[in-house]
Amino acid sequence: MSIDSRPPQTSLTPLDRAKQISQALADAARTARFSTRGRSSYGSGGFGARRGARVIRLVTIVSFVVCVVLPTLANAIYYAFIASDQYVSQARFSVTVGQMPALDGFASITGLASMAIVRDTQIVTNYIASRAAVEKLDRRIGLRALYTDTKYDRFSRFDASEPIEKFVHYWEKMATTGIAMPSGIVELSVRAFTPEDAKKIARTVVEISEEMINEQNERIEHDAIDTATMELQRSTARLTAARLALEKARNETGILDAAKTGESVIALVTETRSKLLVLQQEYATQSKLVSTSTPQMRILKERIDGLSAQIAQLEEKMTGRSRAGEPTLSTSLTHFGELDLERQIAERLYAGAAASLEVARLLAEQKHMYVNTFVQPSLPEEPKYPRRLLTPLLIGLGLASAWGTVLGIAALVRNHMA
């Protein structure tokens, strides 16, 4: 019974009216549920009725097969039956310095290793991935031939016709290094197509790393010793020149020690002045009693004149009022002072250079840094790569996600344009 088929009632309350409407809706729902009409008629409208819906469904199925199913199946076949096994040999080592450096600001704040140790560790890891290391490994064990053998699948091996620059990039994928902080331990992993090759390559990588460290130590030692030796040679030449100049000045002036000579001259002048003063007093006293023309007074006068002349001569020699061409004592004192100062400086420089050379030789006997390998490369027993189940699965999931994203964007565009 529908709402309109009921007889009209004029005195219904709002509550009764609501009950009648609810009953009518329930009857309509019951009738629709038990109706024999084909349910497919309900889908005749909406999105299903759009033009080209079948073509879109077909394109969706075909794109899923082409973009997801076929690539995933191809990858599964490749990794299951074609891809060559790859074995991994690992080693662990640390770069240790001979003398522990002082804590810098970074180490004191973070508690990590000093920047000097981190720098030395990164030197080794960067060297392993460098072209110099690749060329050295190729000369020693034929590294390139180990990765270009045609018995391995063409997608895993390296093309022998490619240049060295591309082989370096290939080597960076086959040999990886990581630094475990805060210990600074270097973890080396080397991939190869046989267990023996993986172990041989990893062992050789550790060897050439130690050789690189030793060469760097030798270069540091030689530079330090050569620098100290050159400084000692310069100091020796300067000291020799200073001593020769001092000896030449002594020979030219006839003075062995200008300071002592000056002291002697000053003492002699003082003593002579004292004697002159005594004679002058004696002469003044006797001149009151005896005539100055007497022999006694003349002799006393001559002695006074002689001492005065001697004092004048000594003062001329000291103060620079000597005859032309004769060096004065004051000039000699200044010249000898400069030469002696140069000699003292040269002696101190020589002593410092000799001590620096000895310190450089002692430090040269100690290693500045070295590679401490505490986990030697081992012989792997089973291949670690390729991951024959996980890799195709991840590829399939990635393709499905990309396909679903593109399809969703296309559906949004289509709905927006509808």
C-alpha positions in Angstrom: 0.0 0.0 0.0 1.4 3.4 -0.9 0.9 6.6 0.9 -1.4 8.0 -1.8 -3.6 4.9 -1.8 -4.7 5.4 1.8 -8.0 7.1 2.4 -7.6 10.7 3.4 -7.8 11.5 7.0 -8.3 15.0 8.2 -7.8 14.5 12.0 -4.4 12.8 12.0 -1.9 13.9 14.5 1.8 14.5 13.4 2.8 11.3 15.2 0.2 9.2 13.3 1.2 10.8 10.1 4.9 9.8 10.7 4.0 6.2 11.5 2.0 6.0 8.2 4.9 7.3 6.2 7.3 4.9 7.9 5.0 1.9 7.1 4.6 3.0 3.5 8.4 3.1 3.0 8.8 -0.3 4.6 6.2 -1.8 2.3 7.9 -0.3 -0.8 11.3 -1.7 0.3 9.9 -5.1 0.8 8.2 -5.0 -2.6 11.5 -4.0 -4.3 13.5 -6.7 -2.5 11.2 -9.6 -3.6 10.6 -8.3 -7.1 11.4 -10.6 -10.0 12.9 -7.8 -12.1 16.4 -8.4 -13.4 19.0 -6.8 -11.2 21.1 -6.0 -14.2 18.7 -3.2 -15.0 20.0 -1.2 -12.1 23.5 -1.0 -13.7 22.2 0.3 -16.9 22.9 3.9 -15.8 25.9 5.7 -14.2 29.5 5.1 -15.3 28.6 1.8 -16.9 26.4 3.6 -19.4 29.2 5.9 -20.6 30.3 5.6 -24.2 33.6 3.6 -24.6 33.4 1.8 -21.3 34.3 -1.5 -22.9 37.3 0.0 -24.7 38.5 1.5 -21.4 38.2 -1.9 -19.7 40.1 -3.6 -22.5 42.8 -1.0 -22.4 43.0 -1.4 -18.6 43.5 -5.1 -18.9 46.0 -4.9 -21.7 48.0 -2.2 -20.0 48.1 -4.2 -16.8 49.4 -7.2 -18.7 52.0 -5.2 -20.7 53.2 -2.9 -17.9 53.0 -5.3 -14.9 52.6 -8.9 -15.7 55.0 -9.3 -18.6 57.9 -7.3 -17.0 57.5 -9.1 -13.7 57.4 -12.5 -15.5 60.5 -11.6 -17.5 62.4 -10.5 -14.4 61.3 -13.7 -12.6 62.6 -15.8 -15.4 65.9 -13.8 -15.6 66.6 -14.0 -11.8 65.5 -17.6 -11.6 67.3 -19.1 -14.6 69.7 -16.6 -16.2 71.3 -14.3 -13.5 74.7 -15.5 -12.4 75.4 -16.1 -8.7 77.4 -13.4 -6.9 79.4 -14.1 -3.8 80.3 -11.6 -1.1 83.5 -11.6 0.9 83.7 -9.1 3.8 86.5 -7.6 5.9 86.6 -5.2 8.7 89.5 -2.9 9.7 90.2 0.3 11.4 92.7 3.1 10.6 94.8 3.7 13.7 97.2 6.5 14.3 100.5 6.0 16.0 99.8 8.9 18.5 96.3 9.6 19.6 95.4 13.2 18.6 94.0 15.6 21.1 90.2 15.9 21.3 89.0 18.7 19.1 85.7 20.6 19.5 83.7 18.1 17.5 84.9 15.1 19.5 84.5 16.8 22.8 80.9 17.8 22.1 79.6 14.7 20.3 81.8 12.0 21.9 82.7 10.7 18.4 86.2 10.1 17.0 88.4 13.0 16.3 88.2 14.7 12.9 91.8 13.7 12.2 90.9 10.0 12.6 87.7 10.4 10.5 89.8 12.1 7.8 92.3 9.3 7.7 89.6 6.7 7.6 87.9 8.5 4.7 91.2 8.7 2.9 91.3 4.9 2.8 87.7 4.4 1.8 88.0 7.0 -1.0 91.2 5.3 -2.2 89.4 1.9 -2.5 86.8 3.4 -4.8 89.4 5.4 -6.9 90.8 4.7 -10.3 94.3 4.4 -8.8 93.1 1.4 -6.7 91.4 -0.2 -9.7 94.5 0.1 -11.9 96.7 -1.3 -9.2 94.3 -4.2 -8.6 94.2 -4.8 -12.4 97.9 -5.0 -12.6 98.2 -7.3 -9.6 95.3 -9.8 -10.0 93.7 -9.0 -13.3 90.6 -7.4 -11.8 89.0 -6.5 -15.1 89.3 -10.0 -16.4 87.5 -11.4 -13.3 84.4 -9.3 -14.1 84.4 -9.6 -17.9 84.3 -13.4 -18.4 81.7 -14.3 -21.0 80.5 -17.3 -19.0 78.6 -15.0 -16.7 75.3 -13.4 -17.9 75.7 -10.2 -19.9 73.6 -8.1 -17.6 75.8 -8.9 -14.6 79.3 -8.9 -16.1 81.2 -5.9 -17.4 81.6 -5.2 -21.1 85.3 -5.6 -21.8 85.2 -3.0 -24.6 84.1 -0.2 -22.2 86.7 2.4 -21.0 88.3 2.5 -17.6 86.1 5.3 -16.4 83.0 3.1 -16.7 84.8 0.2 -15.1 85.5 2.4 -12.1 81.7 3.0 -11.8 81.1 -0.7 -12.1 83.7 -1.4 -9.4 82.0 1.1 -7.1 78.9 -1.2 -7.2 80.9 -4.4 -6.7 83.0 -3.1 -3.8 81.3 -1.1 -1.1 82.7 0.4 2.1 80.9 1.8 5.1 82.1 3.5 8.3 80.5 2.3 11.5 80.2 5.3 13.8 81.3 6.1 16.5 83.9 3.4 16.4 85.2 4.4 12.9 85.4 0.7 11.8 85.5 0.3 8.0 83.3 -2.5 6.7 84.4 -3.7 3.2 82.2 -5.9 1.0 83.4 -7.3 -2.3 81.1 -9.0 -4.8 82.4 -11.5 -7.4 81.1 -14.4 -9.4 83.0 -17.1 -7.6 83.9 -17.5 -3.9 87.6 -17.6 -4.6 87.6 -14.4 -6.6 85.6 -12.6 -3.9 88.1 -13.6 -1.2 91.1 -12.8 -3.4 89.8 -9.4 -4.4 88.9 -8.5 -0.8 92.3 -9.6 0.5 94.1 -7.6 -2.2 92.0 -4.5 -1.5 93.2 -4.7 2.1 96.8 -5.2 1.0 96.8 -2.2 -1.3 95.2 0.0 1.4 98.0 -0.9 3.7 100.5 -0.2 1.0 98.9 3.2 0.4 99.1 4.0 4.1 102.7 2.9 4.3 103.6 5.0 1.2 101.9 8.0 2.9 103.8 7.4 6.1 107.1 7.2 4.2 106.4 10.4 2.4 105.6 12.1 5.6 108.8 10.8 7.2 111.0 11.7 4.3 109.5 15.2 4.1 110.0 15.8 7.8 113.6 14.5 7.7 114.5 16.3 4.6 113.1 19.6 6.0 115.0 19.2 9.2 118.2 18.3 7.3 117.9 21.3 5.1 117.3 23.6 8.1 120.3 22.1 9.9 122.5 22.7 6.8 121.4 26.3 6.6 122.1 26.7 10.3 125.5 25.2 9.9 126.4 27.5 7.0 125.2 30.5 9.0 127.2 29.5 12.1 130.3 28.9 10.0 130.0 32.3 8.3 129.5 34.0 11.7 132.6 32.4 13.2 134.7 33.2 10.1 133.6 36.8 10.2 134.5 37.0 13.9 137.9 35.5 13.3 138.6 37.9 10.4 137.7 40.9 12.6 140.1 39.6 15.3 142.9 39.2 12.8 142.4 42.7 11.3 142.1 44.6 14.6 144.5 42.4 16.6 141.9 42.2 19.4 140.8 38.8 20.6 138.0 40.0 22.9 136.9 43.6 22.4 135.0 43.7 25.7 137.9 42.5 27.8 140.2 44.9 25.9 137.9 47.8 26.6 137.9 46.9 30.3 141.7 46.7 30.3 142.0 50.1 28.6 139.5 51.7 31.0 141.4 50.2 33.9 144.7 51.5 32.5 143.3 55.0 32.0 142.0 55.0 35.5 145.3 53.9 36.9 147.2 56.4 34.8 144.9 59.2 35.9 145.6 58.3 39.5 149.3 58.4 39.0 149.0 61.7 37.1 147.0 63.2 40.0 149.6 62.1 42.5 152.4 63.6 40.4 150.5 66.8 39.9 149.9 67.2 43.6 153.6 66.5 44.3 154.7 69.0 41.7 152.4 71.7 43.1 153.7 71.1 46.6 157.4 71.1 45.7 157.0 74.1 43.4 156.3 76.2 46.5 159.6 75.1 48.0 161.9 74.5 45.1 162.5 76.3 41.9 160.9 74.8 38.8 164.2 75.0 36.9 165.9 72.5 39.1 166.6 69.1 37.6 164.3 67.5 40.1 161.3 69.6 39.1 162.1 69.2 35.4 162.0 65.4 35.8 158.7 65.6 37.6 157.3 67.8 34.9 158.4 65.4 32.2 156.7 62.5 34.0 153.5 64.6 34.3 153.6 65.4 30.6 154.3 61.8 29.7 151.4 60.5 31.7 149.1 63.2 30.2 150.2 62.2 26.7 149.6 58.5 27.5 146.1 59.3 28.8 145.3 61.3 25.7 146.4 58.5 23.5 144.3 56.0 25.3 141.3 58.2 25.2 141.8 58.7 21.5 141.8 55.0 21.0 138.7 54.6 23.0 136.6 57.5 21.9 137.2 57.6 18.1 139.6 60.5 17.9 142.5 58.4 16.6 144.4 58.9 13.5 142.8 58.1 10.2 142.9 54.4 9.2 143.2 53.1 12.7 140.0 51.5 14.2 139.0 52.9 17.5 138.1 50.8 20.5 134.5 51.9 20.5 134.1 51.0 16.8 135.7 47.6 17.5 133.3 47.1 20.4 130.3 47.8 18.3 131.5 45.6 15.4 132.6 42.8 17.7 129.2 43.0 19.5 127.3 42.6 16.2 129.5 39.7 15.1 129.2 38.0 18.5 125.4 38.4 18.5 125.2 36.9 15.1 127.4 34.0 16.3 125.1 33.4 19.3 122.0 33.4 17.1 123.6 31.0 14.7 124.6 28.7 17.5 121.1 28.6 18.9 119.6 28.0 15.5 122.0 25.2 14.9 121.2 23.6 18.3 117.4 23.9 17.5 117.9 22.4 14.0 119.9 19.6 15.3 117.3 18.8 17.9 114.5 19.0 15.3 116.4 16.5 13.1 116.7 14.1 16.0 113.0 14.4 16.8 112.1 13.9 13.1 114.2 10.7 13.0 112.6 9.4 16.2 109.1 10.1 14.8 110.1 8.5 11.5 110.7 5.2 13.3 107.0 5.3 14.5 104.1 4.8 12.2 101.8 7.8 11.8 98.8 5.6 10.9 98.3 2.0 9.8 95.5 -0.3 8.9 94.5 -2.7 11.7 92.6 -5.6 10.0 90.8 -7.6 12.7 88.3 -9.5 10.4 90.2 -11.0 7.5 88.3 -11.7 4.2 86.7 -15.1 4.4 85.6 -17.6 1.7 81.8 -17.3 1.2 79.9 -20.6 0.9 76.7 -19.5 -0.7 75.8 -16.6 -3.1 74.2 -13.6 -1.6 73.1 -12.0 -4.9 70.9 -12.0 -6.8 67.9 -12.4 -4.6 65.9 -14.5 -6.9 62.5 -14.2 -5.1 62.7 -10.9 -3.4 63.9 -8.8 -6.4 61.1 -9.9 -8.9 58.6 -9.4 -6.1 59.7 -5.9 -5.4 59.9 -5.1 -9.1 56.3 -6.4 -9.6 55.0 -4.4 -6.6 56.8 -1.3 -7.9 55.3 -1.7 -11.4 51.8 -2.4 -10.0 52.0 0.7 -7.9 53.1 2.8 -10.8 50.4 1.3 -13.1 47.8 1.9 -10.4 48.9 5.5 -10.0 48.7 6.2 -13.7 45.3 4.5 -14.0 43.9 6.5 -11.0 45.1 9.8 -12.5 43.5 8.8 -15.9 40.2 8.0 -14.1 40.2 11.3 -12.3 40.8 13.1 -15.6 38.0 11.2 -17.3 35.6 11.8 -14.5 36.5 15.5 -14.6 35.9 15.7 -18.3 32.6 13.8 -18.2 
